[in-house]
Amino acid sequence: MMIDKITEYTVFESPDGGETVYARMPGSTERIKISESDKVKTLREELNDNQLWCNIRNEAKTNTALREAMDRVILLYHLAKSQDNGNN
């Protein structure tokens, strides 16, 4: 049976116990992501969302329109939470 040359010379690595798998050529530090578990995808999306909200909060310090919009979002959040607590 002939071994595919790409497979024969490719190193597969997973720094997180199989959640994410990378491939690279021996001796190279450049790697390509081959697969990512749903758990890792969800975590990455949550981290991206958190970074976005951090950026929005920082920008709102100097952007009046953004600050006013954030104030409305915060008000809506508190109103929704108080309704949720009233239903329990």
C-alpha positions as a Python dict, from the first residue, in 0.01 Angstrom:
ca = {
    (1, 'M'): (0, 0, 0),
    (2, 'M'): (138, 340, -96),
    (3, 'I'): (133, 612, 171),
    (4, 'D'): (19, 955, 59),
    (5, 'K'): (324, 1186, 61),
    (6, 'I'): (137, 1463, 244),
    (7, 'T'): (36, 1225, 523),
    (8, 'E'): (376, 1060, 526),
    (9, 'Y'): (559, 1386, 596),
    (10, 'T'): (300, 1580, 792),
    (11, 'V'): (317, 1621, 1171),
    (12, 'F'): (-20, 1649, 1344),
    (13, 'E'): (-30, 1828, 1680),
    (14, 'S'): (-292, 1910, 1937),
    (15, 'P'): (-191, 2142, 2222),
    (16, 'D'): (-527, 2098, 2396),
    (17, 'G'): (-581, 1725, 2407),
    (18, 'G'): (-756, 1688, 2073),
    (19, 'E'): (-988, 1989, 2091),
    (20, 'T'): (-787, 2162, 1817),
    (21, 'V'): (-566, 1982, 1564),
    (22, 'Y'): (-288, 2144, 1361),
    (23, 'A'): (-69, 2008, 1081),
    (24, 'R'): (284, 2115, 996),
    (25, 'M'): (581, 1991, 801),
    (26, 'P'): (869, 1846, 1007),
    (27, 'G'): (1119, 2118, 1101),
    (28, 'S'): (872, 2399, 1030),
    (29, 'T'): (704, 2619, 1288),
    (30, 'E'): (429, 2722, 1043),
    (31, 'R'): (115, 2522, 1107),
    (32, 'I'): (-235, 2499, 966),
    (33, 'K'): (-547, 2442, 1173),
    (34, 'I'): (-710, 2119, 1057),
    (35, 'S'): (-1003, 2092, 1297),
    (36, 'E'): (-1159, 2255, 1600),
    (37, 'S'): (-1417, 2111, 1839),
    (38, 'D'): (-1753, 2278, 1897),
    (39, 'K'): (-1639, 2351, 2253),
    (40, 'V'): (-1337, 2548, 2128),
    (41, 'K'): (-1546, 2728, 1863),
    (42, 'T'): (-1797, 2836, 2128),
    (43, 'L'): (-1521, 2954, 2360),
    (44, 'R'): (-1353, 3149, 2078),
    (45, 'E'): (-1684, 3314, 1986),
    (46, 'E'): (-1745, 3411, 2351),
    (47, 'L'): (-1395, 3559, 2376),
    (48, 'N'): (-1451, 3756, 2055),
    (49, 'D'): (-1785, 3887, 2188),
    (50, 'N'): (-1622, 3989, 2517),
    (51, 'Q'): (-1347, 4172, 2329),
    (52, 'L'): (-1606, 4349, 2115),
    (53, 'W'): (-1798, 4470, 2423),
    (54, 'C'): (-1472, 4584, 2582),
    (55, 'N'): (-1392, 4783, 2269),
    (56, 'I'): (-1743, 4932, 2266),
    (57, 'R'): (-1714, 5038, 2632),
    (58, 'N'): (-1377, 5200, 2567),
    (59, 'E'): (-1502, 5384, 2259),
    (60, 'A'): (-1812, 5502, 2448),
    (61, 'K'): (-1585, 5701, 2680),
    (62, 'T'): (-1529, 5953, 2401),
    (63, 'N'): (-1829, 5892, 2170),
    (64, 'T'): (-2147, 6051, 2304),
    (65, 'A'): (-2385, 5870, 2066),
    (66, 'L'): (-2233, 5535, 2156),
    (67, 'R'): (-2247, 5616, 2529),
    (68, 'E'): (-2617, 5704, 2500),
    (69, 'A'): (-2686, 5381, 2312),
    (70, 'M'): (-2501, 5183, 2579),
    (71, 'D'): (-2704, 5356, 2850),
    (72, 'R'): (-3023, 5243, 2673),
    (73, 'V'): (-2891, 4886, 2644),
    (74, 'I'): (-2803, 4885, 3015),
    (75, 'L'): (-3151, 5013, 3102),
    (76, 'L'): (-3314, 4744, 2886),
    (77, 'Y'): (-3095, 4480, 3050),
    (78, 'H'): (-3198, 4587, 3401),
    (79, 'L'): (-3565, 4603, 3303),
    (80, 'A'): (-3548, 4253, 3154),
    (81, 'K'): (-3370, 4117, 3463),
    (82, 'S'): (-3627, 4273, 3697),
    (83, 'Q'): (-3909, 4116, 3491),
    (84, 'D'): (-3734, 3777, 3502),
    (85, 'N'): (-3697, 3804, 3880),
    (86, 'G'): (-4063, 3900, 3913),
    (87, 'N'): (-4172, 3586, 3726),
    (88, 'N'): (-3986, 3351, 3963),
}
